[in-house]
Amino acid sequence: MIVDPTIRRATASDDFEVGRLVYGDPSPETVGITGDLRRAKELPLQLFHLGLGRAPADEVYLAVSGERALGALIARGAGVNYPVPLAKIPAVLGIAFRLYSIWELPGLIRRVRLRTQLDFPIPEGSLHVVEVHVDPEHRGCGIGTRLLRHAEQRAVELGCTRLNLTTALANRARLLYEKEGFRRVSVKTVAGYEAVTGTPGRAFYEKRL
């Protein structure tokens, strides 16, 4: 069991490991939105390597043991959860056309629109945890806790007054967030979302610092 992994800032050379950890074991919510397990792994990962799902100023951290990365966290101080620069829209469309047939795209667009209705704005003065994931083989070893506590320490260093994140209502990781002092402050649901993803909506959690 990994008891005390090292937390370090990720570099550009770590992109493969970050992508593997964040997108290698997609949630039922992601599978529902993308349509199936294969595309749940491929679509978000390809978008990530295109530079989406993160912003240039994001802080990315890895939990490592020896040479192996066991967990990853992406945090953001401002902006939106998933920024998509206009200049990259043609590349996004290219990825979509490679993974979906023309008659599948309307369904994908509908599901993505449902998901965007559940976004929360990032409050001023906060550090927002965009993603936090642990390798499936090493869950339950305290790695997620270490990553969240590192993010909290970093938020204090940056002068932030709160640390926050969003999660699916059906995500069992919410128990970890609550254990670490996060409080659920808002919930969004939308008709039809649970039938697609298995969760009725998403929740916004916050920890005052």
Buried (B, 14 or more C-beta within 10 A) or exposed (E): EBEEBEBEEBEEEBBEBBBBBBBEBBBBBBBBBBBEEEBBBBBBBBBBBBBBBBBEEBBBBBBBBEEEBBBBBBBBBEBBBBBBEEEBEEBBEEBBEEBBEEEEBEEBEEBEEBBEEBBBEBBEBBBBBBBBBBBEEBBEBBBBBBBBBBBBEBBEEEEBEBBBBBBBBBBEBBEBBEEBBBEBEEEBBBEEBBEBBBBBBBBBBBBEB
